[in-house]
Amino acid sequence: MPTLAWRGSSCKDCQGAYGEDLSGGYYEAGGSYMKMALQEAFVLTQLAWTVVDFQQGLSKAGQLDEALAALRWGASYLMACHPQPNVFMAVQGNHSLDFEYYGPPEDYEQWVPKGPGGRRLASYINASNPSSEIAGEAAAALAATALAFASSDPAYAGLALAHSVELFMFGTTYLGSYMTSPSPGIQQHALLYPSSGFHDELAWAAVWLYRATGASSFLDAASNLFLAAQADGNSECCGYGTFSWDTKSPGVALQLATLQPNNSQYLAAVEQFFSWYLPGPGRTVPHTNSGLAYPYQGWGACRYAANAGMLALAYAQSLRSRAADASYAAQLFNYGQQQVSIILGSSGQSYLVGFGANFPQHVFQKDAWNSYLTWDTSSLPWTVQREDFQASSAPNPFIAYGAVVGGPSSLNGTSAFPDTRRMFQYTEPALDYGGGLIGGIAILITYYADQRPASMCDLDLGYQAPGAPAPPASLVTECGRNASSVQDAIIDVLDGCC
């Protein structure tokens, strides 16, 4: 993976109560250095799905190795979080401390108070304090990872699959939701990410375990758990459904409909989901005036639009592969492409940082403002640093390439994007905002004519900043010149596509 000059190693001393190394994985959002397994596992499942089913698009863009490296980094962290069959580290960090820290993650351990035992707070689920949502999503991610590495690294795939099976058994044997957890750290997670149920995560895991193993018992479990999720009522909100870190039922239905295309139950469930989004009398999901899905009218619109777009494109591909209902497949494809294109800037406002002529400049990304290269720990207390970060009209000094921000603040779409760090609901990127977008882009690249591979050589990776380290040899080799002279032009990997 490319190295940004303004980022270094962080969380190097993070360790769990069982001695496990918790230094890996991904931070939850631009304003948070917490690590949340549910959200991370969901985006890893999406990434693995893209590698498994839409690998051609990643290869055409020259991004397959990058995707596999990112997947391995995240999956290895999930396995490290699983030190015993019925124990899983679900949340790392304390949000009341974390959200008030505006320095770089590289200095986090030096300045933020530690928890019990002199370690950063790590909160666990276990047999007496279960979370079938978290165990189920981690199982799904690792089963999908096993599929992604089955041919290139069968030993790693086998390890991921073994953890997946144990986590699935943990989640189904000790049923329960983190919403009722007595753990203070898990309770914080419940406040930030309230769960609407757990059967959908278990069904999602069972689908991926079936695909990874071919064992019919997992397919049967997926079917039964999918029905249980419908009884939970957790597949709908506000009169329509979304596919997200919380609700997996649309993804389960699509996978099952693809595996069993003659099963009318799954076909009906998939078509019901898409009817809420596609133009027509059944549409219930609000859309901006530019056409972006806007289900919750205020927070993270790009997350839901990207996920709906990926599902539409994936199902369109499934229908085309078996020559089924070409007209419906085209409608799905066009809708999915529209969602991806709007996020990339077709309406005049890109929501992908570093991409397009008009991408967000005031991103709520703490380390792109206070990099370890520039942060002065002696000059300002944290409260003043917060005000400096939020109130300044200056753009971020560093570009957080690939980050997807929340999106527009109202149905007015492009004209309603408040590019200010004060409005974090719209300018903060989060880990799971981009999962569906990666899949959607890969499908579009697969469909369209040959694409030139992506290049880092025209990106401003920060090596011109004072105090920046020398660029890595791999970057110099790839670019064939001194990478420190790189400018900030953007390479459009979908040139001629969208």
ZIPEZI-V387103 format. One record per residue. N is the residue number from 1. PHI is phi in whole degrees, -180 to 180 (* if undefined). OMEGA is omega in whole degrees, 0 to 359 (999 if undefined). D_LAST is the distance of its C-alpha to the last C-alpha in Angstrom with 1 decimal. Layout:
n:N phi:PHI omega:OMEGA d_last:D_LAST
n:N phi:PHI omega:OMEGA d_last:D_LAST
This chain:
n:1 phi:* omega:181 d_last:25.5
n:2 phi:-65 omega:179 d_last:25.2
n:3 phi:-103 omega:174 d_last:28.0
n:4 phi:-85 omega:181 d_last:27.6
n:5 phi:-62 omega:185 d_last:30.7
n:6 phi:-91 omega:175 d_last:31.1
n:7 phi:-125 omega:175 d_last:31.3
n:8 phi:-129 omega:179 d_last:34.2
n:9 phi:-71 omega:179 d_last:35.8
n:10 phi:-139 omega:180 d_last:36.7
n:11 phi:56 omega:186 d_last:38.6
n:12 phi:-66 omega:182 d_last:40.5
n:13 phi:-103 omega:181 d_last:43.6
n:14 phi:-68 omega:183 d_last:42.1
n:15 phi:-143 omega:181 d_last:44.3
n:16 phi:-92 omega:182 d_last:45.0
n:17 phi:-67 omega:180 d_last:48.3
n:18 phi:-99 omega:181 d_last:48.6
n:19 phi:83 omega:183 d_last:48.0
n:20 phi:-74 omega:179 d_last:44.4
n:21 phi:-81 omega:182 d_last:42.1
n:22 phi:-110 omega:183 d_last:39.5
n:23 phi:-81 omega:184 d_last:38.0
n:24 phi:-88 omega:177 d_last:34.7
n:25 phi:80 omega:186 d_last:31.7
n:26 phi:-129 omega:175 d_last:29.4
n:27 phi:-75 omega:191 d_last:30.2
n:28 phi:-72 omega:185 d_last:29.2
n:29 phi:-163 omega:181 d_last:27.4
n:30 phi:-65 omega:179 d_last:27.2
n:31 phi:-103 omega:187 d_last:30.5
n:32 phi:-142 omega:172 d_last:32.2
n:33 phi:-106 omega:174 d_last:33.7
n:34 phi:-82 omega:175 d_last:34.7
n:35 phi:-119 omega:184 d_last:33.7
n:36 phi:-120 omega:189 d_last:33.2
n:37 phi:-65 omega:183 d_last:33.2
n:38 phi:-62 omega:182 d_last:31.7
n:39 phi:-69 omega:179 d_last:28.5
n:40 phi:-64 omega:181 d_last:28.2
n:41 phi:-63 omega:181 d_last:29.0
n:42 phi:-64 omega:181 d_last:26.3
n:43 phi:-69 omega:175 d_last:23.5
n:44 phi:-68 omega:176 d_last:25.2
n:45 phi:-62 omega:178 d_last:25.3
n:46 phi:-63 omega:180 d_last:21.5
n:47 phi:-66 omega:178 d_last:21.1
n:48 phi:-64 omega:176 d_last:23.7
n:49 phi:-57 omega:179 d_last:22.1
n:50 phi:-63 omega:179 d_last:18.9
n:51 phi:-63 omega:185 d_last:21.2
n:52 phi:-73 omega:189 d_last:23.3
n:53 phi:-101 omega:185 d_last:20.9
n:54 phi:-130 omega:185 d_last:17.6
n:55 phi:-63 omega:182 d_last:19.1
n:56 phi:-59 omega:179 d_last:17.5
n:57 phi:-65 omega:177 d_last:14.1
n:58 phi:-63 omega:180 d_last:16.1
n:59 phi:-66 omega:179 d_last:18.2
n:60 phi:-60 omega:180 d_last:15.5
n:61 phi:-84 omega:182 d_last:14.3
n:62 phi:71 omega:187 d_last:18.0
n:63 phi:-117 omega:182 d_last:18.2
n:64 phi:-65 omega:180 d_last:20.6
n:65 phi:-62 omega:177 d_last:23.7
n:66 phi:-61 omega:181 d_last:22.3
n:67 phi:-64 omega:180 d_last:21.5
n:68 phi:-66 omega:178 d_last:25.0
n:69 phi:-66 omega:179 d_last:26.7
n:70 phi:-65 omega:179 d_last:25.2
n:71 phi:-66 omega:180 d_last:26.2
n:72 phi:-62 omega:180 d_last:29.6
n:73 phi:-60 omega:181 d_last:30.3
n:74 phi:-72 omega:181 d_last:29.6
n:75 phi:-66 omega:178 d_last:31.3
n:76 phi:-63 omega:176 d_last:34.3
n:77 phi:-65 omega:179 d_last:34.7
n:78 phi:-60 omega:178 d_last:34.8
n:79 phi:-68 omega:176 d_last:37.5
n:80 phi:-66 omega:179 d_last:39.4
n:81 phi:-74 omega:186 d_last:39.4
n:82 phi:-119 omega:186 d_last:41.2
n:83 phi:-77 omega:179 d_last:44.7
n:84 phi:-139 omega:185 d_last:46.5
n:85 phi:-52 omega:183 d_last:45.7
n:86 phi:-114 omega:177 d_last:46.0
n:87 phi:-135 omega:179 d_last:45.0
n:88 phi:-147 omega:178 d_last:41.5
n:89 phi:-82 omega:191 d_last:40.7
n:90 phi:-96 omega:185 d_last:38.3
n:91 phi:-139 omega:177 d_last:38.0
n:92 phi:-117 omega:179 d_last:38.7
n:93 phi:117 omega:179 d_last:39.6
n:94 phi:-123 omega:191 d_last:41.2
n:95 phi:-66 omega:181 d_last:38.9
n:96 phi:-68 omega:174 d_last:41.7
n:97 phi:-86 omega:187 d_last:42.1
n:98 phi:-63 omega:186 d_last:38.6
n:99 phi:-69 omega:180 d_last:37.0
n:100 phi:-94 omega:180 d_last:39.6
n:101 phi:-94 omega:183 d_last:39.0
n:102 phi:-113 omega:176 d_last:36.8
n:103 phi:-87 omega:180 d_last:37.5
n:104 phi:-77 omega:181 d_last:35.5
n:105 phi:-64 omega:180 d_last:35.5
n:106 phi:-61 omega:181 d_last:37.5
n:107 phi:-105 omega:186 d_last:40.4
n:108 phi:-57 omega:185 d_last:40.1
n:109 phi:-66 omega:180 d_last:43.0
n:110 phi:-76 omega:190 d_last:45.3
n:111 phi:-110 omega:183 d_last:45.0
n:112 phi:-93 omega:181 d_last:44.2
n:113 phi:-57 omega:181 d_last:47.2
n:114 phi:-89 omega:180 d_last:47.4
n:115 phi:-94 omega:181 d_last:48.3
n:116 phi:-58 omega:179 d_last:51.2
n:117 phi:74 omega:180 d_last:52.4
n:118 phi:72 omega:180 d_last:50.8
n:119 phi:-115 omega:172 d_last:47.3
n:120 phi:-64 omega:183 d_last:44.1
n:121 phi:-57 omega:176 d_last:44.2
n:122 phi:-127 omega:186 d_last:43.0
n:123 phi:-113 omega:190 d_last:43.1
n:124 phi:-115 omega:163 d_last:43.6
n:125 phi:-108 omega:179 d_last:43.5
n:126 phi:-156 omega:185 d_last:46.3
n:127 phi:-63 omega:180 d_last:48.6
n:128 phi:-93 omega:180 d_last:50.3
n:129 phi:-140 omega:190 d_last:47.2
n:130 phi:-83 omega:167 d_last:44.4
n:131 phi:-147 omega:179 d_last:40.7
n:132 phi:-69 omega:176 d_last:39.3
n:133 phi:-64 omega:186 d_last:35.9
n:134 phi:-70 omega:178 d_last:35.8
n:135 phi:-62 omega:181 d_last:37.5
n:136 phi:-66 omega:181 d_last:35.4
n:137 phi:-68 omega:176 d_last:32.0
n:138 phi:-63 omega:177 d_last:33.4
n:139 phi:-63 omega:178 d_last:34.5
n:140 phi:-62 omega:182 d_last:31.2
n:141 phi:-60 omega:183 d_last:29.5
n:142 phi:-76 omega:174 d_last:32.2
n:143 phi:-67 omega:178 d_last:32.2
n:144 phi:-65 omega:176 d_last:28.5
n:145 phi:-63 omega:178 d_last:29.1
n:146 phi:-59 omega:176 d_last:31.9
n:147 phi:-63 omega:184 d_last:29.7
n:148 phi:-65 omega:183 d_last:27.2
n:149 phi:-104 omega:186 d_last:30.1
n:150 phi:-57 omega:183 d_last:32.3
n:151 phi:-93 omega:186 d_last:32.0
n:152 phi:-83 omega:181 d_last:31.6
n:153 phi:-151 omega:184 d_last:34.1
n:154 phi:-61 omega:179 d_last:36.2
n:155 phi:-67 omega:178 d_last:38.7
n:156 phi:-66 omega:178 d_last:36.1
n:157 phi:-61 omega:179 d_last:34.6
n:158 phi:-64 omega:178 d_last:38.2
n:159 phi:-65 omega:179 d_last:38.8
n:160 phi:-62 omega:181 d_last:35.7
n:161 phi:-67 omega:179 d_last:36.7
n:162 phi:-62 omega:176 d_last:40.3
n:163 phi:-64 omega:181 d_last:39.2
n:164 phi:-61 omega:181 d_last:36.9
n:165 phi:-62 omega:179 d_last:39.8
n:166 phi:-62 omega:180 d_last:42.2
n:167 phi:-68 omega:177 d_last:39.8
n:168 phi:-65 omega:178 d_last:39.3
n:169 phi:-64 omega:176 d_last:43.1
n:170 phi:-60 omega:183 d_last:43.5
n:171 phi:-67 omega:181 d_last:41.2
n:172 phi:-89 omega:179 d_last:42.7
n:173 phi:-79 omega:181 d_last:46.3
n:174 phi:-112 omega:183 d_last:46.3
n:175 phi:-69 omega:178 d_last:44.4
n:176 phi:171 omega:181 d_last:43.6
n:177 phi:-114 omega:176 d_last:41.2
n:178 phi:-68 omega:178 d_last:40.8
n:179 phi:-66 omega:179 d_last:41.3
n:180 phi:-111 omega:183 d_last:45.0
n:181 phi:-69 omega:175 d_last:45.3
n:182 phi:-83 omega:183 d_last:48.3
n:183 phi:-74 omega:180 d_last:46.6
n:184 phi:-57 omega:180 d_last:46.0
n:185 phi:-66 omega:178 d_last:42.9
n:186 phi:-71 omega:177 d_last:41.5
n:187 phi:-63 omega:175 d_last:42.5
n:188 phi:-60 omega:178 d_last:40.3
n:189 phi:-61 omega:180 d_last:37.4
n:190 phi:-64 omega:178 d_last:38.2
n:191 phi:-70 omega:182 d_last:38.2
n:192 phi:-79 omega:184 d_last:34.8
n:193 phi:-134 omega:181 d_last:33.2
n:194 phi:-66 omega:182 d_last:35.4
n:195 phi:-92 omega:177 d_last:35.1
n:196 phi:-102 omega:179 d_last:35.3
n:197 phi:152 omega:184 d_last:36.7
n:198 phi:-124 omega:182 d_last:36.8
n:199 phi:-65 omega:181 d_last:36.9
n:200 phi:-68 omega:176 d_last:33.1
n:201 phi:-65 omega:179 d_last:32.8
n:202 phi:-67 omega:176 d_last:35.7
n:203 phi:-64 omega:178 d_last:34.0
n:204 phi:-60 omega:178 d_last:30.8
n:205 phi:-64 omega:182 d_last:32.9
n:206 phi:-63 omega:177 d_last:34.9
n:207 phi:-60 omega:182 d_last:31.8
n:208 phi:-70 omega:175 d_last:30.7
n:209 phi:-67 omega:175 d_last:34.3
n:210 phi:-64 omega:180 d_last:34.6
n:211 phi:-64 omega:182 d_last:31.6
n:212 phi:-79 omega:186 d_last:33.1
n:213 phi:-115 omega:186 d_last:36.7
n:214 phi:77 omega:181 d_last:36.8
n:215 phi:-76 omega:183 d_last:39.7
n:216 phi:-64 omega:180 d_last:40.1
n:217 phi:-62 omega:178 d_last:41.7
n:218 phi:-73 omega:177 d_last:38.3
n:219 phi:-66 omega:177 d_last:36.8
n:220 phi:-63 omega:179 d_last:39.7
n:221 phi:-63 omega:179 d_last:39.4
n:222 phi:-61 omega:180 d_last:35.7
n:223 phi:-63 omega:181 d_last:36.7
n:224 phi:-67 omega:180 d_last:39.6
n:225 phi:-71 omega:176 d_last:37.8
n:226 phi:-64 omega:177 d_last:34.9
n:227 phi:-64 omega:179 d_last:37.6
n:228 phi:-63 omega:179 d_last:39.3
n:229 phi:-65 omega:178 d_last:36.1
n:230 phi:-66 omega:178 d_last:35.9
n:231 phi:-67 omega:176 d_last:39.5
n:232 phi:-63 omega:186 d_last:38.7
n:233 phi:77 omega:185 d_last:36.4
n:234 phi:-90 omega:179 d_last:34.0
n:235 phi:-98 omega:181 d_last:31.0
n:236 phi:-131 omega:172 d_last:30.8
n:237 phi:-151 omega:172 d_last:30.8
n:238 phi:62 omega:179 d_last:31.2
n:239 phi:91 omega:179 d_last:31.1
n:240 phi:-154 omega:183 d_last:27.9
n:241 phi:-111 omega:173 d_last:26.7
n:242 phi:-131 omega:174 d_last:24.3
n:243 phi:-110 omega:187 d_last:23.3
n:244 phi:-159 omega:176 d_last:24.3
n:245 phi:-55 omega:183 d_last:26.9
n:246 phi:-94 omega:188 d_last:29.5
n:247 phi:-120 omega:183 d_last:28.6
n:248 phi:-104 omega:185 d_last:27.8
n:249 phi:-55 omega:177 d_last:29.0
n:250 phi:-60 omega:178 d_last:25.6
n:251 phi:-68 omega:177 d_last:24.7
n:252 phi:-63 omega:180 d_last:28.2
n:253 phi:-60 omega:180 d_last:28.0
n:254 phi:-65 omega:179 d_last:24.8
n:255 phi:-63 omega:181 d_last:26.4
n:256 phi:-68 omega:178 d_last:29.6
n:257 phi:-66 omega:177 d_last:28.1
n:258 phi:-74 omega:179 d_last:26.4
n:259 phi:-73 omega:182 d_last:29.7
n:260 phi:-129 omega:188 d_last:31.8
n:261 phi:-66 omega:178 d_last:29.9
n:262 phi:-99 omega:180 d_last:33.2
n:263 phi:-87 omega:186 d_last:34.0
n:264 phi:-65 omega:180 d_last:33.7
n:265 phi:-62 omega:182 d_last:34.1
n:266 phi:-73 omega:177 d_last:30.8
n:267 phi:-60 omega:180 d_last:28.9
n:268 phi:-64 omega:180 d_last:30.2
n:269 phi:-65 omega:179 d_last:29.3
n:270 phi:-65 omega:182 d_last:25.7
n:271 phi:-67 omega:175 d_last:25.4
n:272 phi:-63 omega:179 d_last:27.2
n:273 phi:-58 omega:183 d_last:24.8
n:274 phi:-69 omega:179 d_last:21.8
n:275 phi:-64 omega:179 d_last:23.8
n:276 phi:-71 omega:184 d_last:24.0
n:277 phi:-109 omega:186 d_last:20.2
n:278 phi:-69 omega:175 d_last:19.2
n:279 phi:-57 omega:180 d_last:20.0
n:280 phi:145 omega:184 d_last:23.6
n:281 phi:-66 omega:182 d_last:27.2
n:282 phi:-88 omega:183 d_last:26.8
n:283 phi:-68 omega:176 d_last:24.3
n:284 phi:-121 omega:180 d_last:26.1
n:285 phi:-77 omega:176 d_last:23.5
n:286 phi:-62 omega:176 d_last:23.0
n:287 phi:-131 omega:177 d_last:19.6
n:288 phi:-69 omega:181 d_last:19.0
n:289 phi:-67 omega:175 d_last:18.8
n:290 phi:-92 omega:176 d_last:15.0
n:291 phi:106 omega:180 d_last:14.8
n:292 phi:-80 omega:176 d_last:15.0
n:293 phi:-59 omega:188 d_last:17.6
n:294 phi:-140 omega:191 d_last:20.7
n:295 phi:-67 omega:185 d_last:23.5
n:296 phi:-104 omega:172 d_last:26.0
n:297 phi:48 omega:174 d_last:25.6
n:298 phi:158 omega:186 d_last:26.2
n:299 phi:-144 omega:171 d_last:25.3
n:300 phi:64 omega:181 d_last:22.4
n:301 phi:-58 omega:183 d_last:20.0
n:302 phi:-64 omega:177 d_last:17.0
n:303 phi:-58 omega:184 d_last:19.1
n:304 phi:-73 omega:179 d_last:19.5
n:305 phi:-66 omega:179 d_last:16.1
n:306 phi:-64 omega:180 d_last:14.6
n:307 phi:-67 omega:177 d_last:17.5
n:308 phi:-64 omega:179 d_last:17.2
n:309 phi:-64 omega:178 d_last:13.6
n:310 phi:-63 omega:180 d_last:14.7
n:311 phi:-61 omega:180 d_last:17.7
n:312 phi:-63 omega:180 d_last:16.0
n:313 phi:-67 omega:180 d_last:13.8
n:314 phi:-65 omega:181 d_last:16.9
n:315 phi:-72 omega:175 d_last:19.1
n:316 phi:-60 omega:177 d_last:17.0
n:317 phi:-63 omega:179 d_last:17.4
n:318 phi:-63 omega:179 d_last:21.0
n:319 phi:-64 omega:180 d_last:21.7
n:320 phi:-65 omega:183 d_last:20.2
n:321 phi:-65 omega:178 d_last:22.3
n:322 phi:-116 omega:176 d_last:25.4
n:323 phi:52 omega:182 d_last:24.5
n:324 phi:-111 omega:172 d_last:25.0
n:325 phi:47 omega:184 d_last:24.0
n:326 phi:-61 omega:181 d_last:21.1
n:327 phi:-66 omega:179 d_last:20.6
n:328 phi:-66 omega:178 d_last:20.4
n:329 phi:-61 omega:179 d_last:18.1
n:330 phi:-66 omega:179 d_last:15.6
n:331 phi:-63 omega:178 d_last:16.1
n:332 phi:-63 omega:182 d_last:15.6
n:333 phi:-61 omega:181 d_last:12.4
n:334 phi:-63 omega:179 d_last:10.9
n:335 phi:-66 omega:180 d_last:12.4
n:336 phi:-61 omega:178 d_last:11.3
n:337 phi:-64 omega:179 d_last:7.6
n:338 phi:-61 omega:181 d_last:8.6
n:339 phi:-64 omega:179 d_last:10.6
n:340 phi:-63 omega:184 d_last:8.3
n:341 phi:-64 omega:180 d_last:5.9
n:342 phi:-65 omega:179 d_last:9.3
n:343 phi:-62 omega:180 d_last:10.8
n:344 phi:-82 omega:172 d_last:8.6
n:345 phi:115 omega:183 d_last:9.6
n:346 phi:-65 omega:180 d_last:7.9
n:347 phi:-93 omega:179 d_last:11.5
n:348 phi:109 omega:180 d_last:13.1
n:349 phi:-130 omega:174 d_last:14.2
n:350 phi:-80 omega:176 d_last:12.7
n:351 phi:-110 omega:178 d_last:14.7
n:352 phi:-104 omega:186 d_last:14.2
n:353 phi:-63 omega:179 d_last:17.1
n:354 phi:88 omega:184 d_last:16.7
n:355 phi:-125 omega:175 d_last:13.0
n:356 phi:92 omega:184 d_last:11.8
n:357 phi:-78 omega:185 d_last:14.3
n:358 phi:-138 omega:179 d_last:15.8
n:359 phi:-99 omega:182 d_last:16.2
n:360 phi:-58 omega:181 d_last:19.4
n:361 phi:-106 omega:184 d_last:22.5
n:362 phi:-112 omega:187 d_last:25.3
n:363 phi:-78 omega:178 d_last:24.3
n:364 phi:-76 omega:182 d_last:27.0
n:365 phi:-129 omega:190 d_last:27.3
n:366 phi:-57 omega:186 d_last:31.0
n:367 phi:-77 omega:174 d_last:30.9
n:368 phi:-82 omega:176 d_last:28.3
n:369 phi:-104 omega:178 d_last:31.0
n:370 phi:-106 omega:176 d_last:34.2
n:371 phi:-73 omega:176 d_last:33.6
n:372 phi:-63 omega:177 d_last:36.6
n:373 phi:-72 omega:190 d_last:36.7
n:374 phi:-122 omega:187 d_last:37.4
n:375 phi:-71 omega:178 d_last:38.9
n:376 phi:-105 omega:185 d_last:42.5
n:377 phi:-72 omega:187 d_last:44.3
n:378 phi:-94 omega:191 d_last:47.5
n:379 phi:-91 omega:189 d_last:46.5
n:380 phi:-136 omega:169 d_last:45.1
n:381 phi:-72 omega:185 d_last:45.7
n:382 phi:-59 omega:183 d_last:42.8
n:383 phi:-63 omega:178 d_last:43.1
n:384 phi:-72 omega:177 d_last:42.6
n:385 phi:-62 omega:177 d_last:39.8
n:386 phi:-61 omega:180 d_last:38.0
n:387 phi:-66 omega:178 d_last:38.6
n:388 phi:-61 omega:181 d_last:37.5
n:389 phi:-65 omega:187 d_last:34.2
n:390 phi:-81 omega:189 d_last:33.5
n:391 phi:-93 omega:184 d_last:34.9
n:392 phi:-62 omega:177 d_last:34.0
n:393 phi:-89 omega:180 d_last:31.6
n:394 phi:-73 omega:176 d_last:30.8
n:395 phi:-69 omega:177 d_last:27.4
n:396 phi:-59 omega:180 d_last:27.4
n:397 phi:-72 omega:180 d_last:28.9
n:398 phi:-125 omega:185 d_last:26.7
n:399 phi:-98 omega:179 d_last:23.0
n:400 phi:-87 omega:184 d_last:22.3
n:401 phi:-52 omega:174 d_last:19.2
n:402 phi:88 omega:179 d_last:17.2
n:403 phi:-73 omega:176 d_last:19.0
n:404 phi:-104 omega:180 d_last:17.4
n:405 phi:-84 omega:184 d_last:19.6
n:406 phi:-62 omega:178 d_last:20.9
n:407 phi:119 omega:186 d_last:18.9
n:408 phi:-66 omega:183 d_last:20.2
n:409 phi:-96 omega:178 d_last:23.9
n:410 phi:-160 omega:180 d_last:24.0
n:411 phi:-69 omega:176 d_last:22.5
n:412 phi:-72 omega:171 d_last:22.0
n:413 phi:67 omega:188 d_last:18.7
n:414 phi:-53 omega:183 d_last:17.5
n:415 phi:-72 omega:185 d_last:21.0
n:416 phi:-112 omega:176 d_last:22.6
n:417 phi:-95 omega:181 d_last:21.3
n:418 phi:-86 omega:183 d_last:24.6
n:419 phi:-79 omega:179 d_last:23.8
n:420 phi:-145 omega:181 d_last:27.3
n:421 phi:-70 omega:176 d_last:28.8
n:422 phi:-67 omega:183 d_last:31.3
n:423 phi:-99 omega:186 d_last:28.7
n:424 phi:-65 omega:178 d_last:28.0
n:425 phi:-59 omega:186 d_last:26.9
n:426 phi:-114 omega:184 d_last:23.6
n:427 phi:-106 omega:177 d_last:23.4
n:428 phi:-84 omega:170 d_last:24.8
n:429 phi:-84 omega:175 d_last:22.5
n:430 phi:-133 omega:185 d_last:23.9
n:431 phi:-55 omega:186 d_last:23.9
n:432 phi:-87 omega:181 d_last:22.5
n:433 phi:-68 omega:187 d_last:19.7
n:434 phi:-100 omega:185 d_last:17.3
n:435 phi:-60 omega:180 d_last:18.5
n:436 phi:-69 omega:180 d_last:16.3
n:437 phi:-65 omega:178 d_last:13.1
n:438 phi:-60 omega:179 d_last:14.1
n:439 phi:-63 omega:180 d_last:14.7
n:440 phi:-62 omega:179 d_last:11.5
n:441 phi:-63 omega:180 d_last:9.4
n:442 phi:-60 omega:179 d_last:12.2
n:443 phi:-66 omega:180 d_last:12.0
n:444 phi:-65 omega:178 d_last:8.4
n:445 phi:-65 omega:177 d_last:9.5
n:446 phi:-60 omega:185 d_last:12.7
n:447 phi:-74 omega:186 d_last:11.4
n:448 phi:-83 omega:184 d_last:9.5
n:449 phi:-62 omega:182 d_last:11.7
n:450 phi:-53 omega:180 d_last:13.5
n:451 phi:-112 omega:174 d_last:11.9
n:452 phi:-76 omega:180 d_last:14.3
n:453 phi:-62 omega:177 d_last:15.8
n:454 phi:-69 omega:180 d_last:15.4
n:455 phi:-135 omega:175 d_last:18.4
n:456 phi:-91 omega:193 d_last:20.5
n:457 phi:-71 omega:179 d_last:22.3
n:458 phi:-110 omega:180 d_last:20.6
n:459 phi:-101 omega:177 d_last:20.7
n:460 phi:-86 omega:183 d_last:23.7
n:461 phi:-89 omega:172 d_last:25.3
n:462 phi:95 omega:185 d_last:28.4
n:463 phi:-76 omega:175 d_last:30.8
n:464 phi:-89 omega:182 d_last:31.9
n:465 phi:-68 omega:176 d_last:33.3
n:466 phi:-57 omega:178 d_last:37.1
n:467 phi:83 omega:181 d_last:38.5
n:468 phi:-69 omega:177 d_last:35.4
n:469 phi:-72 omega:175 d_last:36.3
n:470 phi:-68 omega:179 d_last:35.7
n:471 phi:-64 omega:180 d_last:32.3
n:472 phi:-64 omega:182 d_last:32.6
n:473 phi:-58 omega:181 d_last:33.5
n:474 phi:-62 omega:180 d_last:30.5
n:475 phi:-71 omega:178 d_last:28.2
n:476 phi:-62 omega:180 d_last:30.5
n:477 phi:-63 omega:182 d_last:30.6
n:478 phi:-64 omega:186 d_last:26.9
n:479 phi:-86 omega:176 d_last:26.4
n:480 phi:70 omega:180 d_last:29.5
n:481 phi:-160 omega:179 d_last:30.8
n:482 phi:-70 omega:185 d_last:32.0
n:483 phi:-67 omega:180 d_last:29.2
n:484 phi:-71 omega:179 d_last:31.0
n:485 phi:-94 omega:183 d_last:29.8
n:486 phi:-61 omega:177 d_last:26.1
n:487 phi:-100 omega:189 d_last:24.3
n:488 phi:-105 omega:175 d_last:21.5
n:489 phi:-67 omega:183 d_last:18.6
n:490 phi:-106 omega:176 d_last:15.3
n:491 phi:-92 omega:180 d_last:13.6
n:492 phi:-91 omega:183 d_last:9.8
n:493 phi:-71 omega:178 d_last:9.9
n:494 phi:-107 omega:182 d_last:6.3
n:495 phi:-54 omega:180 d_last:7.1
n:496 phi:87 omega:183 d_last:6.3
n:497 phi:-103 omega:192 d_last:3.8
n:498 phi:-125 omega:999 d_last:0.0
